[in-house]
């Protein structure tokens, strides 16, 4: 369980990125975090595992106060928090397997990791995860040889190899096409369901957020302005988060996209049949 | 003046002020050139210059054909030269790698003490030519290969250190952040997040420096630091120009080969 209490972040230049953000996430809940660019979504996620140092407030993971930890303790806490990044953030020149195993770095000593001598159980688990995300045959390829969707799957496997108790997901679909975006979101949510894993998914695509999360939090200029189930995300709520816009048209556009996608798939199947 | 409409608006690359300043700058350059030319002609001893074609002809006549059988006496010094370059490069690498990590702003453990110190050492090494390093070391260690190796090594530290620390500073922060988020230690972040990113550049720099060092170590013998330069010095002092021409040919051949090797290696890595 994650509890965020009065979290605030003011950057050195004086920009207030977050102010007084508080919420709780029970076990197994998938939370979609939406808001315009610069609303503080990334900062909020990074304050939880302290890639960014919060200025005020507390973050509790189960009974551990993460904001109070010193370096060594913080490293142990980070092991329990898996993170999936925008544009994958894989180490491009390492192999897929090395990237997945790097999720175990917090658990093995330096020399073991330097010599790539990970415990057999870690390696077996890494293969299981690669199989789960459908990349079994790519284990020994270099990460930069994969496509965008495949790389994000490696990112997911890396986060899961930590055996985390919380998943932080930062714009997982930012550089993927609509179809791959859906597949990636579906995979993340499925895995959260399988493991009862709570997740915060920071996402700018409102339609995807509504489709895949149990709960939505809307940030606007560093403050929570909406907190509720996806069904309650009305046009008024969206206007509160993003400002005025023709939301009905946007949703219609998204429906058309989905329809076009379905048609394309049917078309492709027909062609395959003809061949 | 009325507002310019989109049709009548005139665009100039530079404002009139900049144009005037540039014109004045060009005028100053021409004036400087004329003045320098005057000074140069005034101080040249023209008798020697008129004589130049004859002198050059005479020198070339003595230099060709090269004294081919002298090659036997060159093979061993050539081997020494290559060893000076290779061992010197290795010494440079060993010293430069830790310095580069201390000097890079994203990996230095102390921004106010160790980083300036490392940067100073890198600049100091770069500011002194290897021939000068060799001169100093020969007077400390005595003549021989050892002085040459250390001279090459000390000069290489600055070159490798500077290029490597710049490569470290240009690494992709997101990859490092991702490794940090797994709970990795500082040493592991270095090993998994940074080293893979700079490794190709590191090999490229090292081979490039080795290639330069082959050329530099060929002349270190002029000041007594071993290698083929010793033979060059000896031949020049007895005016054996046909030996000098052979030595220059041998150096040329070695440099061409080393350049080819370094190009191949860099191509293979990058």
Contacts between the chains, C-beta under 8 A, distances in Angstrom:
chain1	res1	chain2	res2	distance
A	49	B	181	5.7
A	51	B	177	5.8
A	51	B	180	6.6
A	51	B	181	6.2
A	75	B	183	4.6
A	75	B	184	7.5
A	75	B	185	6.5
A	76	B	183	6.6
A	77	B	183	7.5
A	78	B	180	7.7
A	78	B	181	6.1
A	78	B	182	6.7
A	78	B	183	3.7
A	79	B	182	7.0
A	79	B	183	3.8
A	81	B	181	7.3
A	83	B	178	7.1
A	83	B	181	4.3
A	83	B	182	8.0
A	85	B	174	6.4
A	85	B	177	7.6
A	85	B	178	5.7
A	86	B	174	8.0
A	87	B	174	6.9
A	89	B	174	4.2
A	89	B	175	5.6
A	89	B	177	6.6
A	89	B	178	3.9
A	90	B	175	7.1
A	90	B	178	7.2
A	91	B	175	5.0
A	91	B	178	7.5
A	91	B	179	6.8
A	91	B	192	6.1
A	91	B	193	6.3
A	91	B	196	5.4
A	91	B	197	7.5
A	92	B	172	7.8
A	92	B	175	6.9
A	92	B	196	7.6
A	92	B	197	7.6
A	93	B	196	4.2
A	93	B	197	6.7
A	93	B	199	7.0
A	93	B	200	7.6
A	94	B	192	7.1
A	94	B	196	5.3
A	98	B	192	7.7
A	102	B	179	5.9
A	102	B	182	6.0
A	102	B	184	7.3
A	102	B	192	5.2
A	103	B	182	5.2
A	104	B	182	7.7
A	105	B	179	6.9
A	105	B	182	5.1
A	105	B	183	6.7
A	105	B	184	3.7
A	105	B	185	7.5
A	105	B	188	4.8
A	105	B	192	6.5
A	106	B	182	5.6
A	106	B	183	2.8
A	106	B	184	6.1
A	107	B	183	8.0
A	110	B	185	6.5
A	110	B	187	4.8
A	110	B	188	6.0
A	110	B	191	7.5
A	113	B	184	7.9
A	113	B	188	5.4
A	113	B	191	6.7
A	113	B	192	7.2
A	114	B	191	5.6
A	155	B	178	7.8
A	158	B	178	7.6
A	158	B	182	7.4
A	162	B	182	5.9
A	162	B	183	7.4
